[in-house]
Amino acid sequence: MFGNINIVEIFSSFIVMAAIIDIFGSIPIFVSMKEQNKTIKAGQACLMALGLFLAFFFAGDALLKLFGIDTASFAVAGAFVLFILAVEMILGREIIKNEGGNSGASIVPIAFPLIAGPGALTALLSLRADYAMVNILIGLLLNILLDYIVISQLDRIRKILGENLIFILRKFFGVILLAISVNMFVNNISIIIKQLNI
């Protein structure tokens, strides 16, 4: 397995996953949640996301079928979470309440669907057709490390950007996130409808 290590494949896997996860684009979302006093634990969020990625990488469709769920339905569920989060950012209203405890927002919506979202999970599975498993896994681990660094340094990033720029970015990315959630919903609900032969 380790004899198949290829720098090009590792880099390609990393770039594909990084583009879909888009951790830098999620910075305004994380800052917005922190301002709402939602608990964010970088280590917990990244470990949970890594667990989801590994589960889907090795189990994939079988895991969803175990619960009677297809990929399209999974994506629709993720779209709903993203939609609510986008409305929070645009309107400045808290919809997903902080339930306290140690997890806070670390699992939902950070680990899923912001990091290990339907798109990233599906992309991870599709990479298996072209690249060696070890290279994909290394690329994935590098992405998780990048995610951890960004989330754990939110306060420093916040100071660098400033309050006004963060406010503008929050509204802008709220609209972008809303569009992504709607697009994800429409694309996958159409697949579900076709499967039902409606």
N, C-alpha and C positions, 0 to 999 in steps of 0.2 A: 504493500500500500504506500509506504513512505518513499519507495523508489520512484514513484510517479510524480514527485514534486516538480512543479513547473512554474517559474516566476511569472511568465506571461499569463497563464491560466489563473494564478492567484490574483494578479493585478486586475484581470478582466472580471473575475468573480467579485472582487472588492468594489470595483467601479459600478457594476450593475446593481449590487445590493445597496451601495451608498446613494446612488441616484434615486432609487425607489424609496428608501427609508428617509432620505433628505433631512438628517438631524439638524442641520443649520437652519433650514426653513421652519423647523418646529420650535426654535428658540423663543419666539414671541408667545407661543402657546404655553411653554413651560413657565415663562415669566408671569404670564397671566394667572396661571394656577397658583404660583407662589404668592402673588398679591392677594389671592382669595384665601390665603392661609391653608392651602391644601398641602399635605405632607408629601414630599418627593424624596425618595431615597434612591440615589443613582445606582448603587450596588444591587439593591433589591429589584429595581426595574430592569436592569440589564441582565441579571441572572434569570429572571422570569422570561424575558424576551428570548434569551439564549436557549432556555428549556423548551420554549414553544418552537423555535427554529429547528432544534435537534429532533424533537418529536415528529415534526412534519417532514424533516429530511429523511428520517429512517422509516417512519410509519406512513406518512402522507395520506393518500386517499383512504387507506385502510382504517386510519384513526377516525376520520370523519364518518365513514360508513358504519363504524362501530356504534356511533350515536345517531345513525340515520340521517346524517347531514351531508349535503353535497357542497362543492367549492363555491358555487354561486350563492347558496343560502348563507354560507359563512361570510361571504363578501358583503351581502346585504346587511347582515347584522353589524358588521364593522362600519358600514356606511351610516347607519343610524347613530352610532356612538360619535363618529366624526361630525355628523350634522349638528348634534346637540352641542358639541364642543365649539363648533364654529359660531353658533347662535350666541353662546356665552361670550365669546370674544367680541362679536360685533355689537351686541346690545349692552355688554357690561353687566349682565345678570348671571347669578349663580343658579344653574339648573341641576348639575350633578353635585349634590351636596357632599361636603367633607364629612365622612362618617367617623373620623377620628381613628384611633388605633394606630398601629405601626405601619400599615400599608398605605393609607391615604390614597393618593392618585397614582402611586407607583405601579400598580398592576393595571388598572383601567383608569384612564385611557393611555398611560405612557407605554407600558410593556406591550399592551394590545389596545388599540390598533396602531398607535403612532410609530412604534419601532417594528414589532412583529405583526404588521398588518397583512390583510389578505393578499395584497399585491406582492409584498416582499416574500411571504410564505410560498406563494405560487411560483415566483421567480426562482426561489431557492430550489424548488422541485424541478423546474424546467432546466436548470443548469446541469443537472445530472446527465442529461442526454449528450452534452458536449464536452464536459470537463471531468477530470478524475476527482473522486470524492475527497481526497486529502486536500486538493487545491481549493475546492469549494469551501471546505471546513475552515481552512486557514483564512481565506478571504472573509468568511463570516465572523471569525474571532476578531479579526482586525476591525471590522465594522462595529462590533460590540464594544471594543476598546475605545474607539472614536466616540461612540454614543456616551459611554461612561464619562469620558473627559469633558465633553460638552455639558452634560447634565450636572456634573459635580462642580463645574466652574460657572454656574449660572449667575451667581452674585457678582463675580468679577466681570463677566460679559455685560451684565446689566449696568455696571458703573461705567464701562467703556462706551456703551451706546448712549446712555443718558435717558432720562424719563420721557422726554418729548418724542425722541426717535422711537423708543419702545412702544409708546402709545400709538403712533402712526403705523408702525410695523404690525402691531396687534390687530388693528382694524383691517389693514391690507391683507394680512395672512388669514384673517378670519373669513374674508370674502373668498380667498383662494381655497381655503379648506372647505368652505361651503360648496363651492363649485366641484371640488374633487369628490366630496361625499355624494352629491347629486349625480355626477357622472358614474361613480361606482355603483350607485343604486340602480340607475337606468340600465346600464350595461348588463348587470347581473339579474335584475328582475325580468328582463327580456328573455334571458336564458331559461329562467325558471318557468316563464309562461310557455315557451316553446316546448319544454320538457313535459308540461301538463297538456300540451296539444290544444290550448285554448285559442 
